[in-house]
Amino acid sequence: MSTNQHFTDKSGSPVPHVTWPIRAGDEWQTLDSDALFAGRKVVLFSLPGAFTPTCSSTHLPRYNQLAKTFKDAGVDEICCVSVNDTFVMNSWLADQEADNITFIPDGNGEFTEKMGLLVDKSAIGFGKRSWRYSMLVNDGIIEKMFIEPDLPGDPFEVSDADTMLAYVDANASAPEDISLFTKPGCQFCHIAKTALDDAGLQYEEITMGKGASLTSLKAITGHETVPQVFIGGKYIGDSEALVSYLKG
């Protein structure tokens, strides 16, 4: 991996103080960085833009998926920063269903600039945006930063959720990926979801007619009925098979 020569690692320094205007419902509110970080352990990751490919497909979803694991490791909150306005960030939150993450709209780029990570992406029509990075903040002090290498394009090598989790707790184990195919009004789907919820397991729900068709379901599982469950890439089966699997 290339050594980053362009950006300064601010580990050991206080987090810059800024206030962010945010839109909550129909009201304007203010989020203060001192209040966010003081006396707490916070993971923050920053990315170039809402709705952009890597940010939406990988960077944000994995942090959202691992939120409970981070919490069990002592992290109080996970924040996502982007140089976008609050309306864009709120729309992205709704689109991603990333309810485990606090979205911070650094619309003016003030926080990002104070971090020394505001970059010019005018060549692709973005204007000033954040370089991709993550950091662990402990009681307002930056304990550790993972800054992407200063390479062309949008490198994504070290600011990911798994790298941060390994730093926070080397013994933490990420949960297995769980995919659950369902359809509305299905009592057996309800049984499957209840079983997963009771086991404290997070899962991705793929609803027939919205996320997939019966044709694709049969192609993937060999069955046309729901629910169908995959855990850690392994096909488990229907609700009865899931309950049996969870019982061990």
C-alpha positions, 0 to 999 in steps of 0.5 A, spaced: 500 500 500 502 506 498 504 511 504 499 517 504 504 523 504 498 528 502 494 528 508 496 529 515 494 524 520 491 528 526 491 522 531 492 525 538 489 531 536 482 534 539 476 534 534 475 540 530 469 544 533 464 546 528 456 546 528 452 543 523 445 546 521 441 539 520 433 538 518 429 534 523 422 533 520 420 540 519 425 544 523 432 546 523 436 544 528 443 545 530 448 539 531 454 541 535 461 537 535 463 538 542 456 535 544 457 529 539 464 527 541 465 529 549 465 523 554 463 518 548 467 513 544 465 515 537 467 512 530 466 517 524 467 515 517 467 520 511 466 519 504 466 523 497 458 524 496 451 521 498 448 516 493 455 515 489 457 508 488 462 505 493 459 510 498 452 506 497 454 499 495 459 498 500 462 503 505 456 506 508 452 499 508 457 495 512 458 500 518 450 500 518 451 492 518 456 492 524 453 497 528 451 492 533 458 489 533 461 496 534 456 497 540 458 491 543 465 493 543 464 499 547 462 504 541 457 509 543 455 512 536 457 511 528 457 517 524 457 518 517 460 525 514 459 528 507 460 535 504 452 534 502 446 539 505 442 536 510 436 534 505 441 530 501 443 526 507 436 525 509 434 523 503 440 518 502 439 515 509 431 514 507 434 510 501 439 506 505 435 505 511 441 506 515 438 507 521 444 505 525 448 511 523 448 518 524 448 522 518 452 529 518 451 534 513 458 538 512 454 542 507 459 548 507 465 543 508 467 547 514 469 540 518 472 537 513 477 543 511 479 543 519 480 536 518 485 538 512 481 533 508 477 537 503 479 536 496 477 539 489 473 534 485 471 539 480 474 535 474 468 530 475 463 536 477 463 535 485 466 541 487 470 541 494 468 534 497 471 530 503 477 525 502 475 518 504 477 516 511 475 514 518 477 515 525 476 513 532 474 519 537 475 518 544 472 523 549 473 529 543 480 526 542 482 523 535 485 516 537 486 513 531 485 515 523 485 511 517 486 515 511 485 512 504 492 513 500 493 519 496 492 516 489 488 518 483 481 516 483 477 514 489 481 509 493 477 505 498 482 500 502 483 502 509 477 506 511 472 500 511 468 498 517 472 491 518 478 495 518 476 500 524 472 494 527 479 490 528 482 496 531 477 497 536 477 490 538 481 485 535 477 479 538 470 482 535 467 477 530 463 480 525 456 477 524 455 472 518 451 475 512 443 473 513 439 474 507 431 473 508 426 472 502 419 474 504 413 476 501 407 481 504 402 477 509 406 471 509 405 467 516 411 463 515 415 469 513 413 472 520 415 466 523 422 466 520 423 474 522 421 472 529 426 467 530 432 471 527 429 477 531 429 473 538 436 470 536 439 477 536 441 476 529 441 482 523 438 480 516 437 483 510 430 482 507 428 481 500 421 482 499 418 479 493 415 484 488 420 489 490 427 486 491 426 480 487 421 476 483 419 468 484 423 467 477 429 469 481 428 466 487 427 459 484 433 460 480 437 462 486 434 457 491 430 452 487 424 453 490 418 458 489 415 459 496 417 463 501 421 464 506 428 462 504 434 464 508 441 464 507 446 465 512 454 466 511 453 464 504 450 457 506 443 456 503 438 454 510 431 453 507 424 455 509 422 457 516 422 450 519 429 449 517 431 456 520 428 454 526 432 448 526 438 451 524 438 456 530 437 451 535 443 448 533 
